[in-house]
Amino acid sequence: MLLHSSLGNRVRTCLKQTNKQKKKKKERKKKKKKRKKKEKKKKKRKKKRKEGRKKKKKKKRERKKGRKKKRKKEKKKERKAYAMP
């Protein structure tokens, strides 16, 4: 890039073009950053949802286990009641 030349105006237009190109590059970078941020947010949301689902499933399993234990205890009590007349 020539700054000092006998061309004068031509050099300035060249500089203008490069400035435009720089601006466009900056804009592209900004857009790219925004996209990356959005993607990160999406991933975080998905991760949270997944964790929430896992917790729910875990709670469900625990409830089921608790119910089964209660049923077993009740059955044992019933058997004992019938066995001891």
PDB file with one MODEL, atoms N, CA, C and O in Angstrom:
MODEL        1
ATOM      1  N   MET A   1       0.850  -1.173   0.000  1.00  0.00           N
ATOM      2  CA  MET A   1       0.000   0.000   0.000  1.00  0.00           C
ATOM      3  C   MET A   1       0.899   1.240   0.000  1.00  0.00           C
ATOM      4  O   MET A   1       1.773   1.386   0.854  1.00  0.00           O
ATOM      5  N   LEU A   2       0.674   2.115  -0.955  1.00  0.00           N
ATOM      6  CA  LEU A   2       1.485   3.325  -1.060  1.00  0.00           C
ATOM      7  C   LEU A   2       0.797   4.493  -0.364  1.00  0.00           C
ATOM      8  O   LEU A   2      -0.376   4.784  -0.597  1.00  0.00           O
ATOM      9  N   LEU A   3       1.549   5.136   0.479  1.00  0.00           N
ATOM     10  CA  LEU A   3       0.993   6.314   1.135  1.00  0.00           C
ATOM     11  C   LEU A   3       1.497   7.595   0.459  1.00  0.00           C
ATOM     12  O   LEU A   3       0.770   8.583   0.347  1.00  0.00           O
ATOM     13  N   HIS A   4       2.724   7.555   0.024  1.00  0.00           N
ATOM     14  CA  HIS A   4       3.306   8.733  -0.628  1.00  0.00           C
ATOM     15  C   HIS A   4       3.570   8.397  -2.085  1.00  0.00           C
ATOM     16  O   HIS A   4       4.452   7.598  -2.399  1.00  0.00           O
ATOM     17  N   SER A   5       2.809   9.004  -2.960  1.00  0.00           N
ATOM     18  CA  SER A   5       3.059   8.772  -4.386  1.00  0.00           C
ATOM     19  C   SER A   5       2.541   9.955  -5.186  1.00  0.00           C
ATOM     20  O   SER A   5       1.875  10.848  -4.663  1.00  0.00           O
ATOM     21  N   SER A   6       2.861   9.933  -6.439  1.00  0.00           N
ATOM     22  CA  SER A   6       2.419  11.015  -7.312  1.00  0.00           C
ATOM     23  C   SER A   6       0.987  10.789  -7.784  1.00  0.00           C
ATOM     24  O   SER A   6       0.425  11.643  -8.469  1.00  0.00           O
ATOM     25  N   LEU A   7       0.387   9.648  -7.426  1.00  0.00           N
ATOM     26  CA  LEU A   7      -0.954   9.332  -7.891  1.00  0.00           C
ATOM     27  C   LEU A   7      -2.033  10.122  -7.140  1.00  0.00           C
ATOM     28  O   LEU A   7      -3.088  10.407  -7.708  1.00  0.00           O
ATOM     29  N   GLY A   8      -1.792  10.470  -5.909  1.00  0.00           N
ATOM     30  CA  GLY A   8      -2.724  11.302  -5.154  1.00  0.00           C
ATOM     31  C   GLY A   8      -4.048  10.622  -4.869  1.00  0.00           C
ATOM     32  O   GLY A   8      -4.146   9.770  -3.986  1.00  0.00           O
ATOM     33  N   ASN A   9      -5.088  11.015  -5.641  1.00  0.00           N
ATOM     34  CA  ASN A   9      -6.453  10.524  -5.394  1.00  0.00           C
ATOM     35  C   ASN A   9      -6.566   9.000  -5.487  1.00  0.00           C
ATOM     36  O   ASN A   9      -7.287   8.361  -4.721  1.00  0.00           O
ATOM     37  N   ARG A  10      -5.851   8.459  -6.422  1.00  0.00           N
ATOM     38  CA  ARG A  10      -5.943   7.011  -6.628  1.00  0.00           C
ATOM     39  C   ARG A  10      -5.527   6.248  -5.361  1.00  0.00           C
ATOM     40  O   ARG A  10      -6.121   5.234  -4.992  1.00  0.00           O
ATOM     41  N   VAL A  11      -4.512   6.765  -4.733  1.00  0.00           N
ATOM     42  CA  VAL A  11      -4.051   6.121  -3.503  1.00  0.00           C
ATOM     43  C   VAL A  11      -5.152   6.193  -2.456  1.00  0.00           C
ATOM     44  O   VAL A  11      -5.374   5.232  -1.719  1.00  0.00           O
ATOM     45  N   ARG A  12      -5.835   7.315  -2.388  1.00  0.00           N
ATOM     46  CA  ARG A  12      -6.894   7.482  -1.392  1.00  0.00           C
ATOM     47  C   ARG A  12      -8.039   6.488  -1.630  1.00  0.00           C
ATOM     48  O   ARG A  12      -8.565   5.905  -0.682  1.00  0.00           O
ATOM     49  N   THR A  13      -8.419   6.299  -2.898  1.00  0.00           N
ATOM     50  CA  THR A  13      -9.501   5.348  -3.165  1.00  0.00           C
ATOM     51  C   THR A  13      -9.077   3.949  -2.741  1.00  0.00           C
ATOM     52  O   THR A  13      -9.879   3.178  -2.214  1.00  0.00           O
ATOM     53  N   CYS A  14      -7.834   3.638  -2.973  1.00  0.00           N
ATOM     54  CA  CYS A  14      -7.318   2.343  -2.576  1.00  0.00           C
ATOM     55  C   CYS A  14      -7.429   2.215  -1.055  1.00  0.00           C
ATOM     56  O   CYS A  14      -7.838   1.173  -0.543  1.00  0.00           O
ATOM     57  N   LEU A  15      -7.069   3.263  -0.350  1.00  0.00           N
ATOM     58  CA  LEU A  15      -7.156   3.247   1.109  1.00  0.00           C
ATOM     59  C   LEU A  15      -8.612   3.095   1.553  1.00  0.00           C
ATOM     60  O   LEU A  15      -8.915   2.379   2.507  1.00  0.00           O
ATOM     61  N   LYS A  16      -9.509   3.789   0.835  1.00  0.00           N
ATOM     62  CA  LYS A  16     -10.926   3.684   1.165  1.00  0.00           C
ATOM     63  C   LYS A  16     -11.395   2.240   1.020  1.00  0.00           C
ATOM     64  O   LYS A  16     -12.123   1.726   1.869  1.00  0.00           O
ATOM     65  N   GLN A  17     -10.971   1.595  -0.060  1.00  0.00           N
ATOM     66  CA  GLN A  17     -11.375   0.209  -0.285  1.00  0.00           C
ATOM     67  C   GLN A  17     -10.869  -0.687   0.834  1.00  0.00           C
ATOM     68  O   GLN A  17     -11.598  -1.540   1.341  1.00  0.00           O
ATOM     69  N   THR A  18      -9.622  -0.487   1.209  1.00  0.00           N
ATOM     70  CA  THR A  18      -9.085  -1.345   2.269  1.00  0.00           C
ATOM     71  C   THR A  18      -9.823  -1.086   3.577  1.00  0.00           C
ATOM     72  O   THR A  18     -10.061  -2.016   4.348  1.00  0.00           O
ATOM     73  N   ASN A  19     -10.187   0.174   3.836  1.00  0.00           N
ATOM     74  CA  ASN A  19     -10.949   0.467   5.046  1.00  0.00           C
ATOM     75  C   ASN A  19     -12.292  -0.248   5.026  1.00  0.00           C
ATOM     76  O   ASN A  19     -12.736  -0.796   6.034  1.00  0.00           O
ATOM     77  N   LYS A  20     -12.936  -0.231   3.850  1.00  0.00           N
ATOM     78  CA  LYS A  20     -14.216  -0.924   3.717  1.00  0.00           C
ATOM     79  C   LYS A  20     -14.029  -2.411   3.987  1.00  0.00           C
ATOM     80  O   LYS A  20     -14.825  -3.039   4.685  1.00  0.00           O
ATOM     81  N   GLN A  21     -12.971  -2.953   3.426  1.00  0.00           N
ATOM     82  CA  GLN A  21     -12.705  -4.375   3.624  1.00  0.00           C
ATOM     83  C   GLN A  21     -12.486  -4.683   5.103  1.00  0.00           C
ATOM     84  O   GLN A  21     -12.969  -5.692   5.617  1.00  0.00           O
ATOM     85  N   LYS A  22     -11.747  -3.794   5.785  1.00  0.00           N
ATOM     86  CA  LYS A  22     -11.500  -3.980   7.214  1.00  0.00           C
ATOM     87  C   LYS A  22     -12.810  -3.947   7.996  1.00  0.00           C
ATOM     88  O   LYS A  22     -13.038  -4.763   8.889  1.00  0.00           O
ATOM     89  N   LYS A  23     -13.665  -2.985   7.643  1.00  0.00           N
ATOM     90  CA  LYS A  23     -14.957  -2.883   8.322  1.00  0.00           C
ATOM     91  C   LYS A  23     -15.777  -4.154   8.119  1.00  0.00           C
ATOM     92  O   LYS A  23     -16.374  -4.676   9.061  1.00  0.00           O
ATOM     93  N   LYS A  24     -15.799  -4.645   6.883  1.00  0.00           N
ATOM     94  CA  LYS A  24     -16.538  -5.858   6.586  1.00  0.00           C
ATOM     95  C   LYS A  24     -15.996  -7.031   7.393  1.00  0.00           C
ATOM     96  O   LYS A  24     -16.756  -7.845   7.918  1.00  0.00           O
ATOM     97  N   LYS A  25     -14.682  -7.104   7.481  1.00  0.00           N
ATOM     98  CA  LYS A  25     -14.057  -8.174   8.247  1.00  0.00           C
ATOM     99  C   LYS A  25     -14.482  -8.113   9.701  1.00  0.00           C
ATOM    100  O   LYS A  25     -14.826  -9.126  10.309  1.00  0.00           O
ATOM    101  N   LYS A  26     -14.450  -6.888  10.254  1.00  0.00           N
ATOM    102  CA  LYS A  26     -14.852  -6.694  11.646  1.00  0.00           C
ATOM    103  C   LYS A  26     -16.302  -7.125  11.851  1.00  0.00           C
ATOM    104  O   LYS A  26     -16.627  -7.801  12.827  1.00  0.00           O
ATOM    105  N   GLU A  27     -17.160  -6.730  10.927  1.00  0.00           N
ATOM    106  CA  GLU A  27     -18.581  -7.097  11.008  1.00  0.00           C
ATOM    107  C   GLU A  27     -18.745  -8.616  10.972  1.00  0.00           C
ATOM    108  O   GLU A  27     -19.533  -9.180  11.731  1.00  0.00           O
ATOM    109  N   ARG A  28     -18.000  -9.272  10.090  1.00  0.00           N
ATOM    110  CA  ARG A  28     -18.070 -10.727  10.001  1.00  0.00           C
ATOM    111  C   ARG A  28     -17.647 -11.374  11.314  1.00  0.00           C
ATOM    112  O   ARG A  28     -18.266 -12.326  11.790  1.00  0.00           O
ATOM    113  N   LYS A  29     -16.571 -10.830  11.886  1.00  0.00           N
ATOM    114  CA  LYS A  29     -16.094 -11.366  13.162  1.00  0.00           C
ATOM    115  C   LYS A  29     -17.143 -11.197  14.252  1.00  0.00           C
ATOM    116  O   LYS A  29     -17.380 -12.107  15.046  1.00  0.00           O
ATOM    117  N   LYS A  30     -17.774 -10.016  14.283  1.00  0.00           N
ATOM    118  CA  LYS A  30     -18.814  -9.760  15.272  1.00  0.00           C
ATOM    119  C   LYS A  30     -19.951 -10.755  15.112  1.00  0.00           C
ATOM    120  O   LYS A  30     -20.426 -11.333  16.089  1.00  0.00           O
ATOM    121  N   LYS A  31     -20.384 -10.949  13.873  1.00  0.00           N
ATOM    122  CA  LYS A  31     -21.466 -11.884  13.605  1.00  0.00           C
ATOM    123  C   LYS A  31     -21.091 -13.298  14.038  1.00  0.00           C
ATOM    124  O   LYS A  31     -21.898 -14.030  14.611  1.00  0.00           O
ATOM    125  N   LYS A  32     -19.847 -13.657  13.748  1.00  0.00           N
ATOM    126  CA  LYS A  32     -19.366 -14.981  14.107  1.00  0.00           C
ATOM    127  C   LYS A  32     -19.392 -15.159  15.629  1.00  0.00           C
ATOM    128  O   LYS A  32     -19.805 -16.202  16.137  1.00  0.00           O
ATOM    129  N   LYS A  33     -18.948 -14.127  16.341  1.00  0.00           N
ATOM    130  CA  LYS A  33     -18.963 -14.173  17.806  1.00  0.00           C
ATOM    131  C   LYS A  33     -20.385 -14.330  18.323  1.00  0.00           C
ATOM    132  O   LYS A  33     -20.646 -15.123  19.227  1.00  0.00           O
ATOM    133  N   LYS A  34     -21.304 -13.563  17.737  1.00  0.00           N
ATOM    134  CA  LYS A  34     -22.708 -13.653  18.146  1.00  0.00           C
ATOM    135  C   LYS A  34     -23.236 -15.063  17.939  1.00  0.00           C
ATOM    136  O   LYS A  34     -23.912 -15.616  18.806  1.00  0.00           O
ATOM    137  N   ARG A  35     -22.923 -15.640  16.784  1.00  0.00           N
ATOM    138  CA  ARG A  35     -23.375 -16.996  16.487  1.00  0.00           C
ATOM    139  C   ARG A  35     -22.832 -17.981  17.514  1.00  0.00           C
ATOM    140  O   ARG A  35     -23.551 -18.851  18.005  1.00  0.00           O
ATOM    141  N   LYS A  36     -21.542 -17.828  17.830  1.00  0.00           N
ATOM    142  CA  LYS A  36     -20.930 -18.724  18.800  1.00  0.00           C
ATOM    143  C   LYS A  36     -21.595 -18.585  20.160  1.00  0.00           C
ATOM    144  O   LYS A  36     -21.845 -19.584  20.835  1.00  0.00           O
ATOM    145  N   LYS A  37     -21.883 -17.353  20.568  1.00  0.00           N
ATOM    146  CA  LYS A  37     -22.553 -17.127  21.846  1.00  0.00           C
ATOM    147  C   LYS A  37     -23.912 -17.814  21.866  1.00  0.00           C
ATOM    148  O   LYS A  37     -24.274 -18.476  22.838  1.00  0.00           O
ATOM    149  N   LYS A  38     -24.659 -17.646  20.777  1.00  0.00           N
ATOM    150  CA  LYS A  38     -25.979 -18.272  20.682  1.00  0.00           C
ATOM    151  C   LYS A  38     -25.864 -19.785  20.789  1.00  0.00           C
ATOM    152  O   LYS A  38     -26.643 -20.430  21.491  1.00  0.00           O
ATOM    153  N   GLU A  39     -24.884 -20.346  20.086  1.00  0.00           N
ATOM    154  CA  GLU A  39     -24.688 -21.791  20.128  1.00  0.00           C
ATOM    155  C   GLU A  39     -24.356 -22.255  21.541  1.00  0.00           C
ATOM    156  O   GLU A  39     -24.866 -23.276  22.003  1.00  0.00           O
ATOM    157  N   LYS A  40     -23.501 -21.501  22.224  1.00  0.00           N
ATOM    158  CA  LYS A  40     -23.148 -21.848  23.596  1.00  0.00           C
ATOM    159  C   LYS A  40     -24.377 -21.830  24.487  1.00  0.00           C
ATOM    160  O   LYS A  40     -24.580 -22.730  25.302  1.00  0.00           O
ATOM    161  N   LYS A  41     -25.199 -20.791  24.325  1.00  0.00           N
ATOM    162  CA  LYS A  41     -26.424 -20.695  25.118  1.00  0.00           C
ATOM    163  C   LYS A  41     -27.325 -21.888  24.855  1.00  0.00           C
ATOM    164  O   LYS A  41     -27.882 -22.471  25.785  1.00  0.00           O
ATOM    165  N   LYS A  42     -27.467 -22.250  23.583  1.00  0.00           N
ATOM    166  CA  LYS A  42     -28.299 -23.393  23.225  1.00  0.00           C
ATOM    167  C   LYS A  42     -27.783 -24.661  23.889  1.00  0.00           C
ATOM    168  O   LYS A  42     -28.552 -25.451  24.436  1.00  0.00           O
ATOM    169  N   LYS A  43     -26.451 -24.842  23.832  1.00  0.00           N
ATOM    170  CA  LYS A  43     -25.861 -26.031  24.433  1.00  0.00           C
ATOM    171  C   LYS A  43     -26.122 -26.063  25.935  1.00  0.00           C
ATOM    172  O   LYS A  43     -26.435 -27.112  26.499  1.00  0.00           O
ATOM    173  N   LYS A  44     -25.990 -24.903  26.574  1.00  0.00           N
ATOM    174  CA  LYS A  44     -26.234 -24.829  28.014  1.00  0.00           C
ATOM    175  C   LYS A  44     -27.675 -25.204  28.325  1.00  0.00           C
ATOM    176  O   LYS A  44     -27.945 -25.980  29.241  1.00  0.00           O
ATOM    177  N   ARG A  45     -28.599 -24.642  27.546  1.00  0.00           N
ATOM    178  CA  ARG A  45     -30.019 -24.945  27.751  1.00  0.00           C
ATOM    179  C   ARG A  45     -30.284 -26.440  27.608  1.00  0.00           C
ATOM    180  O   ARG A  45     -30.972 -27.048  28.429  1.00  0.00           O
ATOM    181  N   LYS A  46     -29.721 -27.021  26.542  1.00  0.00           N
ATOM    182  CA  LYS A  46     -29.907 -28.448  26.307  1.00  0.00           C
ATOM    183  C   LYS A  46     -29.364 -29.254  27.474  1.00  0.00           C
ATOM    184  O   LYS A  46     -29.984 -30.210  27.939  1.00  0.00           O
ATOM    185  N   LYS A  47     -28.188 -28.841  27.935  1.00  0.00           N
ATOM    186  CA  LYS A  47     -27.554 -29.548  29.040  1.00  0.00           C
ATOM    187  C   LYS A  47     -28.422 -29.474  30.291  1.00  0.00           C
ATOM    188  O   LYS A  47     -28.614 -30.475  30.982  1.00  0.00           O
ATOM    189  N   LYS A  48     -28.943 -28.286  30.578  1.00  0.00           N
ATOM    190  CA  LYS A  48     -29.806 -28.117  31.746  1.00  0.00           C
ATOM    191  C   LYS A  48     -31.051 -28.985  31.620  1.00  0.00           C
ATOM    192  O   LYS A  48     -31.450 -29.653  32.574  1.00  0.00           O
ATOM    193  N   ARG A  49     -31.654 -28.973  30.455  1.00  0.00           N
ATOM    194  CA  ARG A  49     -32.851 -29.786  30.227  1.00  0.00           C
ATOM    195  C   ARG A  49     -32.552 -31.257  30.456  1.00  0.00           C
ATOM    196  O   ARG A  49     -33.308 -31.980  31.106  1.00  0.00           O
ATOM    197  N   LYS A  50     -31.410 -31.678  29.893  1.00  0.00           N
ATOM    198  CA  LYS A  50     -31.023 -33.071  30.022  1.00  0.00           C
ATOM    199  C   LYS A  50     -30.841 -33.439  31.484  1.00  0.00           C
ATOM    200  O   LYS A  50     -31.311 -34.484  31.935  1.00  0.00           O
ATOM    201  N   GLU A  51     -30.150 -32.566  32.224  1.00  0.00           N
ATOM    202  CA  GLU A  51     -29.927 -32.813  33.653  1.00  0.00           C
ATOM    203  C   GLU A  51     -31.258 -32.867  34.396  1.00  0.00           C
ATOM    204  O   GLU A  51     -31.464 -33.717  35.263  1.00  0.00           O
ATOM    205  N   GLY A  52     -32.157 -31.952  34.047  1.00  0.00           N
ATOM    206  CA  GLY A  52     -33.475 -31.937  34.673  1.00  0.00           C
ATOM    207  C   GLY A  52     -34.217 -33.237  34.424  1.00  0.00           C
ATOM    208  O   GLY A  52     -34.837 -33.795  35.329  1.00  0.00           O
ATOM    209  N   ARG A  53     -34.148 -33.709  33.196  1.00  0.00           N
ATOM    210  CA  ARG A  53     -34.810 -34.968  32.852  1.00  0.00           C
ATOM    211  C   ARG A  53     -34.214 -36.123  33.645  1.00  0.00           C
ATOM    212  O   ARG A  53     -34.927 -36.990  34.152  1.00  0.00           O
ATOM    213  N   LYS A  54     -32.877 -36.112  33.740  1.00  0.00           N
ATOM    214  CA  LYS A  54     -32.212 -37.173  34.491  1.00  0.00           C
ATOM    215  C   LYS A  54     -32.668 -37.167  35.949  1.00  0.00           C
ATOM    216  O   LYS A  54     -32.947 -38.216  36.529  1.00  0.00           O
ATOM    217  N   LYS A  55     -32.740 -35.967  36.530  1.00  0.00           N
ATOM    218  CA  LYS A  55     -33.179 -35.859  37.916  1.00  0.00           C
ATOM    219  C   LYS A  55     -34.587 -36.395  38.088  1.00  0.00           C
ATOM    220  O   LYS A  55     -34.878 -37.126  39.035  1.00  0.00           O
ATOM    221  N   LYS A  56     -35.466 -36.018  37.149  1.00  0.00           N
ATOM    222  CA  LYS A  56     -36.848 -36.491  37.213  1.00  0.00           C
ATOM    223  C   LYS A  56     -36.905 -38.014  37.153  1.00  0.00           C
ATOM    224  O   LYS A  56     -37.618 -38.651  37.929  1.00  0.00           O
ATOM    225  N   LYS A  57     -36.146 -38.589  36.222  1.00  0.00           N
ATOM    226  CA  LYS A  57     -36.139 -40.045  36.079  1.00  0.00           C
ATOM    227  C   LYS A  57     -35.626 -40.695  37.352  1.00  0.00           C
ATOM    228  O   LYS A  57     -36.162 -41.701  37.817  1.00  0.00           O
ATOM    229  N   LYS A  58     -34.575 -40.098  37.906  1.00  0.00           N
ATOM    230  CA  LYS A  58     -34.000 -40.647  39.128  1.00  0.00           C
ATOM    231  C   LYS A  58     -35.027 -40.626  40.259  1.00  0.00           C
ATOM    232  O   LYS A  58     -35.189 -41.609  40.982  1.00  0.00           O
ATOM    233  N   LYS A  59     -35.714 -39.498  40.400  1.00  0.00           N
ATOM    234  CA  LYS A  59     -36.748 -39.384  41.431  1.00  0.00           C
ATOM    235  C   LYS A  59     -37.834 -40.432  41.219  1.00  0.00           C
ATOM    236  O   LYS A  59     -38.301 -41.058  42.170  1.00  0.00           O
ATOM    237  N   LYS A  60     -38.230 -40.615  39.963  1.00  0.00           N
ATOM    238  CA  LYS A  60     -39.256 -41.593  39.636  1.00  0.00           C
ATOM    239  C   LYS A  60     -38.827 -42.992  40.076  1.00  0.00           C
ATOM    240  O   LYS A  60     -39.595 -43.735  40.686  1.00  0.00           O
ATOM    241  N   ARG A  61     -37.577 -43.330  39.747  1.00  0.00           N
ATOM    242  CA  ARG A  61     -37.052 -44.642  40.114  1.00  0.00           C
ATOM    243  C   ARG A  61     -37.059 -44.820  41.624  1.00  0.00           C
ATOM    244  O   ARG A  61     -37.444 -45.867  42.144  1.00  0.00           O
ATOM    245  N   GLU A  62     -36.624 -43.771  42.316  1.00  0.00           N
ATOM    246  CA  GLU A  62     -36.594 -43.844  43.776  1.00  0.00           C
ATOM    247  C   GLU A  62     -37.998 -44.038  44.347  1.00  0.00           C
ATOM    248  O   GLU A  62     -38.194 -44.822  45.276  1.00  0.00           O
ATOM    249  N   ARG A  63     -38.960 -43.328  43.794  1.00  0.00           N
ATOM    250  CA  ARG A  63     -40.343 -43.480  44.240  1.00  0.00           C
ATOM    251  C   ARG A  63     -40.826 -44.909  44.034  1.00  0.00           C
ATOM    252  O   ARG A  63     -41.455 -45.511  44.904  1.00  0.00           O
ATOM    253  N   LYS A  64     -40.506 -45.437  42.837  1.00  0.00           N
ATOM    254  CA  LYS A  64     -40.914 -46.801  42.524  1.00  0.00           C
ATOM    255  C   LYS A  64     -40.306 -47.781  43.524  1.00  0.00           C
ATOM    256  O   LYS A  64     -40.982 -48.677  44.029  1.00  0.00           O
ATOM    257  N   LYS A  65     -39.004 -47.587  43.801  1.00  0.00           N
ATOM    258  CA  LYS A  65     -38.332 -48.465  44.753  1.00  0.00           C
ATOM    259  C   LYS A  65     -38.995 -48.365  46.117  1.00  0.00           C
ATOM    260  O   LYS A  65     -39.215 -49.374  46.788  1.00  0.00           O
ATOM    261  N   GLY A  66     -39.308 -47.157  46.515  1.00  0.00           N
ATOM    262  CA  GLY A  66     -39.973 -46.949  47.800  1.00  0.00           C
ATOM    263  C   GLY A  66     -41.310 -47.657  47.855  1.00  0.00           C
ATOM    264  O   GLY A  66     -41.643 -48.282  48.862  1.00  0.00           O
ATOM    265  N   ARG A  67     -42.072 -47.567  46.795  1.00  0.00           N
ATOM    266  CA  ARG A  67     -43.380 -48.223  46.731  1.00  0.00           C
ATOM    267  C   ARG A  67     -43.232 -49.737  46.825  1.00  0.00           C
ATOM    268  O   ARG A  67     -43.986 -50.414  47.525  1.00  0.00           O
ATOM    269  N   LYS A  68     -42.237 -50.250  46.098  1.00  0.00           N
ATOM    270  CA  LYS A  68     -42.020 -51.699  46.107  1.00  0.00           C
ATOM    271  C   LYS A  68     -41.679 -52.168  47.515  1.00  0.00           C
ATOM    272  O   LYS A  68     -42.188 -53.186  47.984  1.00  0.00           O
ATOM    273  N   LYS A  69     -40.810 -51.412  48.183  1.00  0.00           N
ATOM    274  CA  LYS A  69     -40.430 -51.781  49.548  1.00  0.00           C
ATOM    275  C   LYS A  69     -41.650 -51.780  50.461  1.00  0.00           C
ATOM    276  O   LYS A  69     -41.826 -52.694  51.267  1.00  0.00           O
ATOM    277  N   LYS A  70     -42.488 -50.761  50.336  1.00  0.00           N
ATOM    278  CA  LYS A  70     -43.701 -50.677  51.148  1.00  0.00           C
ATOM    279  C   LYS A  70     -44.597 -51.885  50.892  1.00  0.00           C
ATOM    280  O   LYS A  70     -45.120 -52.490  51.828  1.00  0.00           O
ATOM    281  N   ARG A  71     -44.767 -52.227  49.626  1.00  0.00           N
ATOM    282  CA  ARG A  71     -45.608 -53.369  49.270  1.00  0.00           C
ATOM    283  C   ARG A  71     -45.062 -54.660  49.885  1.00  0.00           C
ATOM    284  O   ARG A  71     -45.809 -55.474  50.427  1.00  0.00           O
ATOM    285  N   LYS A  72     -43.734 -54.825  49.786  1.00  0.00           N
ATOM    286  CA  LYS A  72     -43.119 -56.021  50.351  1.00  0.00           C
ATOM    287  C   LYS A  72     -43.372 -56.099  51.853  1.00  0.00           C
ATOM    288  O   LYS A  72     -43.719 -57.154  52.385  1.00  0.00           O
ATOM    289  N   LYS A  73     -43.194 -54.971  52.522  1.00  0.00           N
ATOM    290  CA  LYS A  73     -43.422 -54.940  53.967  1.00  0.00           C
ATOM    291  C   LYS A  73     -44.864 -55.293  54.297  1.00  0.00           C
ATOM    292  O   LYS A  73     -45.132 -56.059  55.223  1.00  0.00           O
ATOM    293  N   GLU A  74     -45.792 -54.723  53.529  1.00  0.00           N
ATOM    294  CA  GLU A  74     -47.210 -55.010  53.750  1.00  0.00           C
ATOM    295  C   GLU A  74     -47.514 -56.494  53.544  1.00  0.00           C
ATOM    296  O   GLU A  74     -48.258 -57.096  54.318  1.00  0.00           O
ATOM    297  N   LYS A  75     -46.937 -57.070  52.504  1.00  0.00           N
ATOM    298  CA  LYS A  75     -47.155 -58.485  52.225  1.00  0.00           C
ATOM    299  C   LYS A  75     -46.614 -59.349  53.354  1.00  0.00           C
ATOM    300  O   LYS A  75     -47.243 -60.322  53.772  1.00  0.00           O
ATOM    301  N   LYS A  76     -45.426 -58.971  53.843  1.00  0.00           N
ATOM    302  CA  LYS A  76     -44.839 -59.718  54.954  1.00  0.00           C
ATOM    303  C   LYS A  76     -45.747 -59.661  56.177  1.00  0.00           C
ATOM    304  O   LYS A  76     -45.965 -60.670  56.847  1.00  0.00           O
ATOM    305  N   LYS A  77     -46.269 -58.479  56.458  1.00  0.00           N
ATOM    306  CA  LYS A  77     -47.177 -58.321  57.598  1.00  0.00           C
ATOM    307  C   LYS A  77     -48.415 -59.188  57.425  1.00  0.00           C
ATOM    308  O   LYS A  77     -48.865 -59.836  58.370  1.00  0.00           O
ATOM    309  N   GLU A  78     -48.957 -59.196  56.229  1.00  0.00           N
ATOM    310  CA  GLU A  78     -50.142 -59.999  55.944  1.00  0.00           C
ATOM    311  C   GLU A  78     -49.834 -61.493  56.147  1.00  0.00           C
ATOM    312  O   GLU A  78     -50.631 -62.221  56.740  1.00  0.00           O
ATOM    313  N   ARG A  79     -48.688 -61.935  55.657  1.00  0.00           N
ATOM    314  CA  ARG A  79     -48.303 -63.338  55.796  1.00  0.00           C
ATOM    315  C   ARG A  79     -48.183 -63.709  57.274  1.00  0.00           C
ATOM    316  O   ARG A  79     -48.659 -64.752  57.723  1.00  0.00           O
ATOM    317  N   LYS A  80     -47.527 -62.807  58.009  1.00  0.00           N
ATOM    318  CA  LYS A  80     -47.365 -63.052  59.445  1.00  0.00           C
ATOM    319  C   LYS A  80     -48.739 -63.117  60.140  1.00  0.00           C
ATOM    320  O   LYS A  80     -48.973 -63.962  61.004  1.00  0.00           O
ATOM    321  N   ALA A  81     -49.602 -62.241  59.756  1.00  0.00           N
ATOM    322  CA  ALA A  81     -50.948 -62.221  60.339  1.00  0.00           C
ATOM    323  C   ALA A  81     -51.690 -63.511  60.053  1.00  0.00           C
ATOM    324  O   ALA A  81     -52.368 -64.040  60.934  1.00  0.00           O
ATOM    325  N   TYR A  82     -51.576 -64.024  58.850  1.00  0.00           N
ATOM    326  CA  TYR A  82     -52.245 -65.280  58.487  1.00  0.00           C
ATOM    327  C   TYR A  82     -51.554 -66.481  59.117  1.00  0.00           C
ATOM    328  O   TYR A  82     -52.204 -67.462  59.477  1.00  0.00           O
ATOM    329  N   ALA A  83     -50.248 -66.399  59.247  1.00  0.00           N
ATOM    330  CA  ALA A  83     -49.481 -67.528  59.789  1.00  0.00           C
ATOM    331  C   ALA A  83     -49.744 -67.710  61.282  1.00  0.00           C
ATOM    332  O   ALA A  83     -49.745 -68.839  61.773  1.00  0.00           O
ATOM    333  N   MET A  84     -49.966 -66.614  62.010  1.00  0.00           N
ATOM    334  CA  MET A  84     -50.170 -66.708  63.455  1.00  0.00           C
ATOM    335  C   MET A  84     -51.655 -66.598  63.791  1.00  0.00           C
ATOM    336  O   MET A  84     -52.169 -65.497  63.986  1.00  0.00           O
ATOM    337  N   PRO A  85     -52.315 -67.694  63.856  1.00  0.00           N
ATOM    338  CA  PRO A  85     -53.745 -67.619  64.212  1.00  0.00           C
ATOM    339  C   PRO A  85     -53.959 -67.631  65.727  1.00  0.00           C
ATOM    340  O   PRO A  85     -55.099 -67.574  66.189  1.00  0.00           O
TER     341      PRO A  85
ENDMDL
END
